[in-house]
Amino acid sequence: MRTAEEMANFCIENGTGSGMTKKWTTKHFGVVENQLNDNEEVLFAFVGLYNYISATNHQNNFAIAITNSRIIAGQKKMLGENVNTISRKHLNDISKSTGFVMGILSVDTFKETFNIATNKKEINTIYEGINQILFEEDVQPIVTNNQETKSPVEQLKEYKELLDMEIITQEEFESKKKELLSL
């Protein structure tokens, strides 16, 4: 993914958008899009309350993208924008916890630990998706016999399109999704 539109669609299709409208999500992912380097590709996208401490103490919703080299969190403001980036080299771990309503990702880096909150229904999808991407040793596609092997996220998007076209059933999609996310 390279565009704000693609990242917003990913959130809608995969349920990682915390109930935000497509317009809101696209606007904030525009900040992320502007930060991408030429060789950088977004592998996973989601929305969450950034720097979450409590329900009344956070930096509001940010659009967050996991790329092949870093994590980019962006927020469009009335005047200006907020951008935070973390090199994947500086990432120690990501953990999750759930409460009554919220799910919280704790991101541990060399410099700090901070939280990103989402709704409880999305936390497992987000946690499993980003862990699969972040802690793989090589996120570049494997090439065999001049054919590119697609990442699980790309494969999941293709299965979602098949579901939307009613070529496969919801049960087939859920089964494949479970298989791909457990890899």
C-alpha positions in Angstrom: 0.0 0.0 0.0 1.2 3.5 -0.8 -1.8 5.8 -0.8 -4.0 7.1 1.9 -7.0 5.7 0.1 -5.5 2.2 0.1 -4.7 2.4 3.8 -8.2 3.6 4.6 -9.7 0.8 2.6 -7.4 -1.7 4.4 -8.8 -0.5 7.7 -12.4 -0.7 6.5 -11.9 -4.2 5.0 -10.0 -5.6 7.9 -11.9 -4.0 10.8 -8.9 -2.0 12.1 -10.4 1.5 11.8 -12.0 2.0 15.3 -15.3 3.1 13.8 -13.9 6.1 12.0 -15.4 7.3 8.8 -13.6 6.7 5.5 -13.2 10.4 5.0 -11.6 10.9 8.5 -9.4 7.8 8.0 -8.2 8.9 4.5 -7.4 12.4 5.7 -5.2 11.2 8.5 -3.5 8.5 6.4 -2.7 11.3 4.0 -0.2 12.4 6.7 1.3 8.9 6.6 1.4 8.8 2.8 3.4 12.1 2.8 6.0 10.5 5.1 6.7 7.4 2.9 10.1 7.1 1.3 10.3 5.9 -2.3 11.3 2.3 -1.3 8.8 2.1 1.6 5.6 0.0 1.4 2.8 -0.1 4.0 2.2 -3.6 5.2 -0.5 -3.0 7.8 -2.7 -0.1 8.8 -4.9 0.7 11.8 -6.4 3.6 13.8 -6.0 4.1 17.6 -5.8 6.5 20.5 -2.1 7.4 20.5 -0.1 7.8 23.7 -3.1 6.4 25.6 -2.8 6.8 29.4 -6.5 6.9 30.3 -9.9 7.6 28.7 -9.3 11.3 29.2 -5.5 11.4 28.8 -4.3 10.6 25.2 -3.4 12.4 22.0 -6.6 11.4 20.2 -6.9 9.1 17.2 -3.9 8.7 14.9 -3.6 6.8 11.6 -0.9 4.2 12.1 1.0 2.3 9.4 3.5 -0.5 9.7 6.0 -0.3 6.8 8.8 -2.5 5.7 11.2 -0.2 7.7 9.3 1.7 10.4 6.1 2.5 12.2 4.5 5.8 11.2 1.7 7.5 13.2 0.0 10.5 11.7 -2.7 12.9 12.7 -4.0 15.8 10.6 -4.9 18.9 12.7 -6.8 22.1 11.8 -3.4 23.8 11.5 -0.6 21.4 10.8 -0.1 17.8 11.6 1.5 15.4 14.2 3.9 12.7 13.0 5.7 10.1 15.0 8.0 7.5 13.5 9.8 4.5 15.1 12.4 2.6 13.2 11.8 -1.1 13.3 15.4 -1.5 14.4 14.5 0.4 17.7 11.5 -1.7 18.5 11.8 -4.1 21.4 8.3 -5.6 21.7 4.6 -5.1 21.4 2.1 -6.5 23.9 -1.6 -6.3 24.3 -4.1 -6.1 27.1 -7.9 -5.8 27.2 -10.2 -4.1 29.5 -14.0 -3.9 29.6 -14.3 -1.7 26.5 -10.7 -1.0 25.3 -7.9 -3.0 23.9 -4.4 -1.6 24.5 -1.2 -2.2 22.5 1.9 -1.4 24.5 4.8 -0.5 22.2 8.2 -0.9 23.8 11.2 0.9 22.1 14.7 1.6 23.1 13.7 5.1 24.2 10.2 4.7 25.6 7.1 2.6 26.1 3.7 4.0 25.0 0.2 2.7 24.5 -2.2 2.8 21.6 -5.9 2.0 22.5 -8.5 0.6 20.1 -11.9 -0.9 20.7 -11.8 -4.4 22.3 -13.2 -6.0 19.2 -10.2 -4.9 17.0 -7.3 -5.6 19.3 -6.7 -9.2 18.4 -6.7 -8.6 14.7 -4.4 -5.6 15.1 -2.0 -7.4 17.5 -1.8 -10.6 15.4 -1.4 -8.7 12.2 1.4 -6.4 13.3 3.3 -9.0 15.2 3.3 -11.2 12.2 4.8 -8.4 10.2 7.1 -6.7 12.8 8.8 -9.8 14.0 9.5 -11.6 10.8 13.2 -11.5 10.0 12.7 -10.6 6.3 9.5 -8.8 5.2 10.5 -8.7 1.6 8.5 -11.2 -0.6 10.2 -14.4 -1.4 10.8 -15.0 -5.1 10.8 -18.5 -6.4 10.9 -19.4 -10.1 10.4 -15.7 -11.0 7.0 -15.7 -9.2 6.5 -13.5 -6.2 5.0 -15.1 -3.0 2.4 -12.7 -1.6 2.4 -11.7 2.1 -0.5 -13.0 4.2 -2.0 -9.5 4.3 -2.0 -9.3 0.5 -3.5 -12.8 0.3 -6.2 -11.8 2.8 -7.1 -8.8 0.8 -7.5 -11.0 -2.3 -9.8 -13.3 -0.3 -11.8 -10.3 0.9 -12.3 -9.2 -2.7 -13.6 -12.7 -3.5 -16.0 -12.5 -0.6 -17.2 -9.1 -1.7 -17.8 -10.5 -5.2 -19.7 -13.5 -3.6 -17.3 -16.0 -5.2 -16.6 -17.5 -1.7 -18.7 -17.7 1.3 -18.2 -15.9 4.6 -17.3 -19.2 6.3 -14.6 -19.9 3.6 -13.3 -16.4 4.1 -13.1 -16.7 7.9 -11.4 -20.0 7.6 -8.8 -18.7 5.2 -8.3 -15.5 7.4 -7.7 -17.7 10.5 -5.2 -19.8 8.5 -3.3 -16.8 7.2 -3.2 -14.9 10.5 -1.9 -18.0 12.3 1.1 -18.4 10.0 
